[in-house]
């Protein structure tokens, strides 16, 4: 089974930027879509952004204008560029993929903390 491994989380000041990466052990061209979710303490996991196999993108309202999802299909990596970060963006961020059989795969998560 394909594995997803996130990296790039950390501590950043409000207004700062981070780029998260998610490396897939297989070809991301084989997925219907790939995306990012996050889960803050005491809250449910929420959708952030996704990109479909046809390169169409979709964003949560909280991410529009600040976050950008992209993929490098030659390296089987997906990215989430996050700008203008706010304390409320603090969460564990998960990458995810939907397979051709409509199974959802998850990475292990990476912590993002926005604090001064």
C-alpha positions in Angstrom: 0.0 0.0 0.0 1.2 3.5 -0.8 2.4 5.5 2.2 2.3 9.2 2.7 4.9 11.0 4.8 4.5 14.7 5.7 7.3 17.1 6.6 7.8 20.8 7.0 5.8 21.6 10.1 7.1 23.7 12.9 6.7 26.9 14.9 6.1 30.1 13.1 5.1 33.6 14.1 1.7 35.1 13.1 1.9 36.5 9.6 4.7 34.0 8.7 4.8 31.3 6.1 5.4 27.5 6.0 5.5 25.0 3.2 4.4 21.5 4.0 5.5 18.6 1.9 4.0 15.1 1.5 5.9 12.4 -0.2 4.1 9.4 -1.6 5.8 6.0 -1.8 4.0 5.4 -5.1 2.9 7.5 -8.1 0.4 10.3 -7.2 -0.8 10.0 -10.8 -2.6 6.9 -9.6 -4.8 8.8 -7.2 -8.1 10.4 -7.9 -7.2 13.3 -5.8 -4.7 14.4 -3.1 -5.3 16.9 -0.4 -4.6 18.4 3.0 -6.6 18.3 6.2 -5.9 19.6 9.7 -7.0 18.9 13.3 -6.7 21.3 16.1 -6.9 20.1 19.7 -10.4 19.2 20.7 -11.7 19.7 17.2 -12.7 17.5 14.4 -10.4 17.0 11.4 -11.3 19.6 8.7 -10.7 19.8 5.0 -8.2 22.4 3.8 -7.5 21.9 0.1 -7.4 19.3 -2.6 -6.2 18.9 -6.1 -7.8 16.3 -8.5 -6.0 14.2 -11.0 -7.1 16.7 -13.7 -5.4 19.5 -11.7 -8.6 21.1 -10.6 -8.2 22.6 -7.1 -10.6 23.2 -4.2 -10.1 25.1 -1.0 -11.8 25.6 2.3 -12.9 29.2 2.9 -10.4 29.4 5.7 -7.6 28.6 3.2 -8.6 30.7 0.2 -6.2 33.5 -0.6 -3.6 32.3 1.9 -2.9 28.6 1.2 -1.9 27.0 -2.1 -1.9 23.3 -2.9 0.4 21.9 -5.6 2.0 18.7 -6.7 5.2 17.6 -8.4 4.1 14.5 -10.2 7.7 13.7 -11.3 8.7 13.5 -7.6 5.4 12.2 -6.2 5.2 15.0 -3.7 2.4 17.3 -2.8 2.8 20.7 -1.2 0.8 23.1 0.9 2.2 26.6 0.9 0.8 28.5 3.8 1.1 32.3 4.0 -0.2 34.9 6.4 -0.5 32.3 9.1 -2.7 33.0 12.1 -2.8 31.5 15.6 -6.0 29.7 14.7 -4.1 27.8 12.0 -2.4 25.9 14.7 -3.1 22.2 14.2 -1.7 18.9 13.1 -1.8 18.9 9.3 -2.4 15.6 7.4 -2.0 14.9 3.8 -4.4 12.5 2.2 -5.1 10.7 -1.0 -8.1 9.1 -2.6 -7.3 5.9 -4.6 -8.9 4.7 -7.8 -11.0 2.4 -5.6 -12.1 5.4 -3.5 -10.1 4.4 -0.4 -8.7 7.3 1.5 -5.1 7.2 2.7 -3.6 9.4 5.4 -0.1 10.5 6.4 1.0 10.5 10.0 0.6 14.3 10.4 2.9 17.2 11.1 2.4 19.8 13.8 2.1 23.5 12.8 2.1 26.0 15.6 1.5 29.7 15.0 2.5 31.7 18.0 4.6 34.7 18.9 
